[in-house]
Amino acid sequence: MRRILLMVLRNIFFVPVYWYKLCYHARHVDKYTEEEHYKLLKYIDHRANTSGNIHIEVHGQENIPEQDGFMFYPNHQGLYDVLAIMEACPRPFAVVAKKEVADVPFLKQVFTCMKAYMIDREDVRQSLQVIVNVSNDVKNGRNFLIFPEGTRSRMGNQLLPFKGGTFKSAVRAKCPIVPCALIDSYKPFDEKSIAPVTVKLIYLPPICYEEYKQLKTPEIADIVKTKIEEAIRQYS
């Protein structure tokens, strides 16, 4: 985590002020709009990336749907993934994350500001309720991000199998699915180096409901996984 230390040291006077602002936003979630929360998060994220020698190379930003109410499905490489997508996404989105990270400082405040959902994979009833809640939110115009692998691959740019269940919210909401390919997103936080690093993010063309409505969720998962793997090979 040398890069995180570098980020903090280069923002030694910035950190206390914006830590207070982040905590205040998290304690008063309903006082601010989703756009206001997102503006603060993006600013903090951008400062962290700049001071941490991280460059985000973005491709396919035009593939982000113009109308809200869509879901991102990226591969999952490390703790940095959400920060990479936030830097490169002009539209607010929330995430579905495992409950194990719900109390990690900074992530806790970020997820609270996003009005994210924490999922307990050992509790079937709670997991089903999260699926329902996310689909309802998407129908109402919110955007979400779910990692279909369910956990970090820990294999660099190689992918784990995609879980069909992670697509149930999209099917229920009948929303566009936006596959996202992350390349080298594990490097900023999982490697000890603080040398400049480039993370590539590729937004792939959205898959509309009409294209997947006849498919089972494991079939959708396989299609999305294949598209992401092809993009990783193309842009690596």
Residue frames relative to the residue before (quaternion, step in Angstrom):
aa qw qx qy qz dx dy dz
M 1.0000 0.0000 0.0000 0.0000 0.00 0.00 0.00
R 0.2166 0.8060 -0.5233 0.1721 3.57 1.12 0.65
R 0.6412 0.5428 -0.3360 0.4258 3.58 1.03 -0.77
I 0.6132 0.5349 -0.3489 0.4649 3.59 1.07 -0.68
L 0.6358 0.5157 -0.3238 0.4743 3.57 1.01 -0.80
L 0.6247 0.5331 -0.3303 0.4653 3.58 1.02 -0.80
M 0.6340 0.5368 -0.3233 0.4531 3.57 0.97 -0.88
V 0.6782 0.4935 -0.2873 0.4626 3.56 0.92 -0.95
L 0.6799 0.5048 -0.3012 0.4385 3.59 0.83 -0.97
R 0.6935 0.4671 -0.2802 0.4716 3.58 1.00 -0.79
N 0.7388 0.3159 -0.2010 0.5603 3.57 1.28 -0.20
I 0.1313 0.8651 -0.4785 0.0741 3.55 1.19 0.64
F 0.7212 0.3909 -0.2474 0.5156 3.60 1.06 -0.67
F 0.6148 0.5611 -0.3301 0.4451 3.57 1.22 -0.51
V 0.6290 0.6065 -0.3349 0.3528 3.57 0.94 -0.95
P 0.6899 0.4799 -0.3273 0.4319 3.68 0.67 -0.92
V 0.6620 0.5208 -0.3098 0.4411 3.56 0.96 -0.89
Y 0.7635 0.3820 -0.2159 0.4739 3.56 0.78 -1.00
W 0.5309 0.5637 -0.4182 0.4748 3.58 1.24 -0.19
Y 0.6376 0.5108 -0.3187 0.4805 3.57 1.02 -0.82
K 0.6647 0.5028 -0.3105 0.4570 3.60 0.90 -0.92
L 0.6492 0.5174 -0.3167 0.4588 3.59 0.96 -0.86
C 0.6694 0.4893 -0.2980 0.4729 3.58 0.91 -0.90
Y 0.6309 0.5276 -0.3351 0.4596 3.58 1.03 -0.77
H 0.6403 0.5111 -0.3192 0.4764 3.58 0.94 -0.84
A 0.6710 0.5089 -0.2990 0.4489 3.58 0.95 -0.90
R 0.6828 0.4680 -0.2850 0.4832 3.58 1.09 -0.69
H 0.7701 0.2626 -0.1418 0.5638 3.59 1.18 -0.48
V 0.0241 -0.8662 0.4991 -0.0009 3.54 0.87 1.02
D 0.7343 0.4458 -0.2485 0.4475 3.57 0.84 -0.94
K 0.5372 0.6293 -0.4044 0.3897 3.59 1.25 -0.10
Y 0.7654 0.3189 -0.1522 0.5378 3.56 1.20 -0.56
T 0.4990 -0.6218 0.5030 0.3338 3.55 -1.21 0.49
E 0.6592 -0.4911 0.3795 0.4245 3.55 -1.27 0.28
E 0.6324 0.5347 -0.3256 0.4562 3.58 1.05 -0.75
E 0.6560 0.5060 -0.3149 0.4631 3.61 0.98 -0.79
H 0.6230 0.5177 -0.3329 0.4827 3.59 1.02 -0.77
Y 0.6913 0.5032 -0.2810 0.4358 3.55 0.84 -1.03
K 0.6088 0.5555 -0.3443 0.4498 3.58 1.05 -0.74
L 0.6584 0.4944 -0.3049 0.4786 3.59 0.96 -0.85
L 0.6693 0.5074 -0.3033 0.4501 3.59 0.88 -0.94
K 0.6588 0.5056 -0.3121 0.4615 3.59 0.95 -0.84
Y 0.6387 0.5239 -0.3377 0.4512 3.60 0.99 -0.74
I 0.6518 0.4985 -0.3055 0.4831 3.58 0.94 -0.91
D 0.6476 0.5340 -0.3035 0.4508 3.55 0.96 -0.92
H 0.6690 0.5042 -0.3013 0.4554 3.57 0.90 -0.93
R 0.6409 0.5125 -0.3255 0.4697 3.59 0.97 -0.81
A 0.6516 0.5174 -0.3123 0.4584 3.57 0.96 -0.85
N 0.6671 0.5051 -0.3049 0.4548 3.58 0.91 -0.89
T 0.6640 0.5130 -0.3035 0.4515 3.56 0.89 -0.95
S 0.7222 0.4334 -0.2493 0.4780 3.57 0.83 -0.97
G 0.6926 0.4702 -0.2763 0.4721 3.59 1.18 -0.45
N 0.4735 -0.6995 0.4200 0.3318 3.60 1.27 0.26
I 0.4686 0.6607 -0.4495 0.3766 3.57 1.03 0.80
H 0.1025 -0.7781 0.6186 0.0368 3.55 -0.88 1.01
I 0.2249 -0.7632 0.5936 0.1203 3.56 -0.95 0.93
E 0.1421 -0.7765 0.6114 0.0554 3.56 -0.67 1.15
V 0.1197 -0.8420 0.5260 0.0055 3.55 -0.39 1.27
H 0.0341 -0.7693 0.6379 0.0084 3.53 -1.07 0.84
G 0.8349 0.2646 -0.1714 0.4511 3.57 -1.12 0.67
Q 0.2572 0.7920 -0.5231 0.1814 3.58 1.14 0.47
E 0.5866 0.5838 -0.3656 0.4259 3.59 1.18 -0.49
N 0.6013 0.5781 -0.3532 0.4237 3.60 1.25 -0.25
I 0.4893 0.6210 -0.4542 0.4106 3.59 1.25 -0.05
P 0.4749 -0.6981 0.4414 0.3038 3.64 -0.60 1.04
E 0.5063 -0.6592 0.4691 0.2983 3.57 -1.05 0.78
Q 0.7273 0.3739 -0.2260 0.5294 3.56 1.10 -0.64
D 0.4602 -0.6859 0.4911 0.2769 3.57 -0.90 0.94
G 0.5950 0.5347 -0.4421 0.4057 3.51 -1.28 0.52
F 0.5200 0.5986 -0.4279 0.4339 3.55 0.92 1.00
M 0.3008 -0.7549 0.5558 0.1752 3.57 -1.30 0.21
F 0.3146 -0.7230 0.5901 0.1735 3.54 -1.01 0.97
Y 0.0417 -0.7716 0.6340 0.0302 3.57 -1.08 0.78
P 0.0374 0.8188 -0.5698 0.0596 3.62 -0.05 1.28
N 0.5324 -0.5451 0.5124 0.3960 3.52 -1.33 0.20
H 0.3510 -0.7624 0.5216 0.1530 3.55 -1.16 0.67
Q 0.0589 -0.8413 0.5372 -0.0136 3.57 -0.41 1.26
G 0.8115 -0.1616 0.1444 0.5426 3.58 1.00 -0.70
L 0.7502 -0.4044 0.2912 0.4346 3.52 -1.37 -0.09
Y 0.6359 0.5647 -0.3283 0.4111 3.58 1.18 -0.45
D 0.4520 0.7550 -0.4219 0.2184 3.61 1.18 -0.52
V 0.6943 0.4747 -0.2909 0.4561 3.59 0.75 -1.03
L 0.6371 0.5315 -0.3313 0.4493 3.60 1.03 -0.76
A 0.6240 0.5332 -0.3384 0.4602 3.59 1.05 -0.71
I 0.6958 0.4681 -0.2802 0.4671 3.57 0.86 -0.95
M 0.6276 0.5397 -0.3383 0.4476 3.58 1.02 -0.75
E 0.6273 0.5405 -0.3350 0.4495 3.59 0.99 -0.82
A 0.7877 0.3632 -0.1559 0.4726 3.56 0.97 -0.90
C 0.6650 0.4869 -0.3074 0.4756 3.59 1.23 0.07
P 0.3092 -0.7870 0.5053 0.1721 3.61 -0.56 1.10
R 0.6943 0.4702 -0.2587 0.4795 3.59 1.24 -0.31
P 0.5206 -0.6404 0.4555 0.3338 3.61 -0.94 0.78
F 0.0623 0.7699 -0.6347 0.0235 3.53 -1.16 0.68
A 0.2982 -0.7165 0.5974 0.2021 3.54 -1.29 0.38
V 0.3343 -0.7459 0.5429 0.1928 3.55 -1.26 0.21
V 0.2700 -0.6721 0.6481 0.2354 3.50 -1.40 0.24
A 0.0174 0.8228 -0.5629 0.0771 3.57 -0.51 1.21
K 0.5762 -0.5851 0.4378 0.3661 3.55 -1.19 0.47
K 0.6079 -0.6156 0.3696 0.3389 3.56 -1.03 0.82
E 0.5529 0.6480 -0.3865 0.3536 3.60 1.17 -0.53
V 0.7252 0.4019 -0.2525 0.4989 3.62 1.13 -0.50
A 0.4002 0.7654 -0.4412 0.2437 3.57 1.29 -0.01
D 0.7776 0.3324 -0.1743 0.5044 3.61 1.08 -0.65
V 0.4071 0.6912 -0.4932 0.3364 3.59 1.22 0.35
P 0.4829 -0.6772 0.4602 0.3104 3.63 -0.65 1.05
F 0.7581 0.2644 -0.3087 0.5099 3.53 -1.11 0.89
L 0.6953 0.4207 -0.2864 0.5076 3.64 0.69 -0.96
K 0.6144 0.5597 -0.3428 0.4379 3.56 1.01 -0.80
Q 0.6993 0.4619 -0.2710 0.4734 3.58 0.86 -0.97
V 0.6328 0.5305 -0.3299 0.4575 3.59 1.01 -0.82
F 0.6926 0.4741 -0.2842 0.4634 3.59 0.83 -0.97
T 0.6121 0.5382 -0.3509 0.4610 3.58 1.10 -0.63
C 0.6618 0.4962 -0.3022 0.4737 3.58 0.95 -0.88
M 0.6697 0.4922 -0.2909 0.4739 3.59 1.09 -0.68
K 0.2862 -0.7412 0.5283 0.2995 3.56 1.25 -0.48
A 0.1688 0.8168 -0.5201 0.1840 3.49 0.97 1.04
Y 0.3663 -0.6951 0.5672 0.2468 3.54 -1.32 0.24
M 0.2366 -0.7449 0.6098 0.1316 3.53 -0.99 0.95
I 0.1745 -0.8159 0.5473 0.0654 3.55 -0.73 1.06
D 0.2566 -0.7383 0.6090 0.1349 3.55 -1.04 0.92
R 0.2833 -0.8153 0.4826 0.1485 3.54 -0.19 1.28
E 0.6353 0.5174 -0.3286 0.4699 3.58 1.29 -0.24
D 0.6890 0.4277 -0.2516 0.5282 3.58 1.29 -0.26
V 0.3058 -0.7973 0.4942 0.1632 3.57 -0.13 1.31
R 0.6600 0.5152 -0.3178 0.4449 3.58 0.90 -0.90
Q 0.6692 0.4888 -0.3044 0.4697 3.58 0.92 -0.88
S 0.6334 0.5366 -0.3259 0.4524 3.59 1.02 -0.79
L 0.6511 0.5095 -0.3092 0.4699 3.57 0.98 -0.84
Q 0.6433 0.5195 -0.3247 0.4592 3.57 1.03 -0.77
V 0.6165 0.5328 -0.3433 0.4671 3.59 1.06 -0.71
I 0.6190 0.5426 -0.3365 0.4574 3.59 1.00 -0.83
V 0.6687 0.4957 -0.2900 0.4723 3.57 0.93 -0.94
N 0.6691 0.5117 -0.3022 0.4462 3.58 0.90 -0.96
V 0.6633 0.4986 -0.3094 0.4644 3.57 0.92 -0.89
S 0.6651 0.5032 -0.3171 0.4517 3.59 0.86 -0.90
N 0.6456 0.5087 -0.3244 0.4681 3.59 1.00 -0.75
D 0.6485 0.5125 -0.3172 0.4648 3.58 0.98 -0.83
V 0.6484 0.5125 -0.3182 0.4644 3.59 0.96 -0.84
K 0.6213 0.5351 -0.3351 0.4640 3.58 1.01 -0.79
N 0.7153 0.4368 -0.2401 0.4899 3.56 1.12 -0.71
G 0.6905 -0.5471 0.2646 0.3923 3.56 1.23 0.40
R 0.5177 0.6012 -0.4502 0.4096 3.60 1.19 0.33
N 0.3237 -0.7323 0.5674 0.1924 3.55 -1.22 0.53
F 0.1155 -0.8171 0.5640 0.0304 3.58 -0.98 0.81
L 0.2220 -0.7326 0.6275 0.1427 3.49 -1.36 0.41
I 0.0172 0.7736 -0.6326 0.0326 3.54 -0.93 0.96
F 0.3219 -0.7208 0.5800 0.2013 3.56 -1.03 0.83
P 0.3091 -0.8102 0.4658 0.1761 3.60 -0.28 1.22
E 0.5720 0.5661 -0.3995 0.4390 3.60 1.21 -0.19
G 0.4153 -0.7392 0.4385 0.2979 3.56 1.22 -0.48
T 0.7862 0.0054 0.0056 0.6179 3.58 1.21 -0.47
R 0.6505 -0.5152 0.3754 0.4128 3.57 -1.25 0.30
S 0.4916 -0.6831 0.4517 0.2960 3.57 -0.94 0.83
R 0.1473 -0.8158 0.5348 0.1637 3.59 1.07 -0.83
M 0.6229 0.5050 -0.3483 0.4855 3.58 1.18 0.57
G 0.6291 -0.5441 0.3376 0.4408 3.56 1.04 0.75
N 0.8088 -0.2442 0.2018 0.4954 3.57 -0.81 -1.03
Q 0.4919 0.6190 -0.4554 0.4092 3.58 1.21 0.42
L 0.3583 -0.7607 0.5126 0.1737 3.56 -1.06 0.79
L 0.3972 -0.6410 0.5998 0.2677 3.51 -1.33 0.50
P 0.6538 -0.4740 0.3782 0.4526 3.63 -1.20 0.16
F 0.3864 -0.7020 0.5497 0.2360 3.57 -1.09 0.75
K 0.3754 -0.7393 0.5236 0.1958 3.55 -0.95 0.94
G 0.4696 -0.7053 0.4588 0.2675 3.57 -0.72 1.08
G 0.6203 0.5887 -0.3417 0.3897 3.58 1.04 -0.75
T 0.6065 0.5765 -0.3650 0.4082 3.58 1.12 -0.53
F 0.6709 0.4922 -0.2960 0.4691 3.60 1.24 -0.28
K 0.4268 0.7293 -0.4540 0.2825 3.59 1.24 -0.01
S 0.6327 0.5320 -0.3406 0.4480 3.59 1.01 -0.74
A 0.6476 0.5177 -0.3187 0.4594 3.59 0.98 -0.84
V 0.6517 0.5099 -0.3136 0.4658 3.58 0.94 -0.89
R 0.6753 0.4955 -0.2970 0.4586 3.56 0.90 -0.91
A 0.7082 0.4401 -0.2536 0.4903 3.60 1.07 -0.76
K 0.2835 -0.7803 0.5009 0.2447 3.59 1.30 -0.36
C 0.3994 0.7515 -0.4300 0.3013 3.54 1.05 0.82
P 0.6165 -0.5187 0.4197 0.4181 3.59 -1.26 0.19
I 0.2459 -0.7329 0.6195 0.1362 3.54 -1.09 0.85
V 0.1170 -0.8037 0.5821 0.0394 3.59 -0.71 1.08
P 0.2320 -0.7695 0.5773 0.1439 3.63 -0.33 1.18
C 0.0854 -0.7901 0.6064 0.0291 3.58 -1.03 0.81
A 0.1990 -0.7839 0.5800 0.0972 3.56 -0.85 0.98
L 0.1249 -0.7755 0.6170 0.0484 3.56 -0.78 1.08
I 0.0783 -0.7875 0.6112 0.0145 3.56 -0.94 0.96
D 0.8519 0.0462 -0.0940 0.5131 3.57 -0.82 1.10
S 0.3348 0.7597 -0.4946 0.2572 3.59 1.13 0.53
Y 0.5799 0.5818 -0.3701 0.4338 3.58 1.25 -0.25
K 0.5853 0.6572 -0.3543 0.3162 3.58 1.12 -0.61
P 0.6458 0.5544 -0.3663 0.3759 3.66 0.79 -0.83
F 0.8188 0.2511 -0.1171 0.5028 3.61 0.82 -0.90
D 0.7074 0.4757 -0.2740 0.4452 3.61 1.09 -0.53
E 0.6878 0.4017 -0.2870 0.5321 3.60 1.22 -0.22
K 0.5391 -0.6617 0.4294 0.2951 3.57 -1.14 0.66
S 0.5605 0.6371 -0.3811 0.3671 3.59 1.18 -0.43
I 0.2173 -0.7477 0.6085 0.1532 3.56 -1.23 0.57
A 0.3465 0.7368 -0.5003 0.2945 3.57 1.26 0.38
P 0.6425 -0.5192 0.3739 0.4216 3.60 -1.13 0.50
V 0.0469 -0.7960 0.6033 -0.0170 3.54 -1.00 0.88
T 0.2332 -0.7580 0.5941 0.1342 3.55 -1.11 0.73
V 0.1446 -0.7590 0.6319 0.0609 3.54 -0.88 1.05
K 0.2198 -0.7835 0.5693 0.1172 3.56 -0.81 0.98
L 0.0664 -0.7735 0.6302 0.0109 3.54 -1.05 0.90
I 0.0536 -0.8021 0.5947 -0.0048 3.54 -0.72 1.08
Y 0.2119 -0.7431 0.6242 0.1151 3.56 -0.71 1.13
L 0.2165 -0.7913 0.5612 0.1097 3.57 -0.62 1.12
P 0.6681 -0.4967 0.3471 0.4317 3.63 -1.16 0.43
P 0.5000 -0.6732 0.4524 0.3035 3.60 -0.90 0.88
I 0.3226 -0.7019 0.6014 0.2038 3.52 -1.23 0.63
C 0.2825 -0.7948 0.5173 0.1447 3.58 -0.41 1.21
Y 0.6830 -0.5103 0.3396 0.3972 3.55 -1.23 0.53
E 0.6338 0.5534 -0.3357 0.4235 3.57 0.96 -0.84
E 0.6668 0.5163 -0.2977 0.4475 3.58 1.15 -0.59
Y 0.8039 0.2835 -0.1462 0.5020 3.60 1.10 -0.54
K 0.4322 0.7511 -0.4398 0.2360 3.60 1.22 -0.15
Q 0.6892 0.4633 -0.2834 0.4795 3.61 1.13 -0.52
L 0.6190 0.5770 -0.3313 0.4173 3.58 1.27 -0.17
K 0.4585 -0.6261 0.5474 0.3133 3.54 -1.27 0.44
T 0.6489 -0.5622 0.3370 0.3864 3.57 -1.12 0.62
P 0.6283 0.5088 -0.3760 0.4528 3.70 0.92 -0.58
E 0.6259 0.5278 -0.3369 0.4649 3.60 1.11 -0.64
I 0.6212 0.5217 -0.3305 0.4824 3.58 1.06 -0.78
A 0.6365 0.5441 -0.3177 0.4450 3.56 0.96 -0.92
D 0.6699 0.5020 -0.3002 0.4573 3.59 0.91 -0.90
I 0.6406 0.5243 -0.3232 0.4586 3.59 1.01 -0.81
V 0.6708 0.4928 -0.2954 0.4689 3.59 0.89 -0.95
K 0.6421 0.5263 -0.3204 0.4563 3.58 0.94 -0.87
T 0.6577 0.5148 -0.3070 0.4563 3.59 0.92 -0.91
K 0.6512 0.5143 -0.3148 0.4608 3.59 0.95 -0.86
I 0.6652 0.4954 -0.3044 0.4683 3.59 0.96 -0.85
E 0.6450 0.5162 -0.3243 0.4607 3.59 0.95 -0.81
E 0.6404 0.5196 -0.3225 0.4646 3.57 0.99 -0.80
A 0.6583 0.5060 -0.3084 0.4643 3.58 0.99 -0.83
I 0.6312 0.5273 -0.3350 0.4597 3.59 1.01 -0.78
R 0.6535 0.4982 -0.3163 0.4741 3.59 0.97 -0.81
Q 0.6700 0.5227 -0.2992 0.4341 3.57 0.97 -0.86
Y 0.7980 0.3415 -0.1553 0.4716 3.58 0.87 -0.96
S 0.5184 0.6457 -0.4249 0.3659 3.61 1.20 -0.12
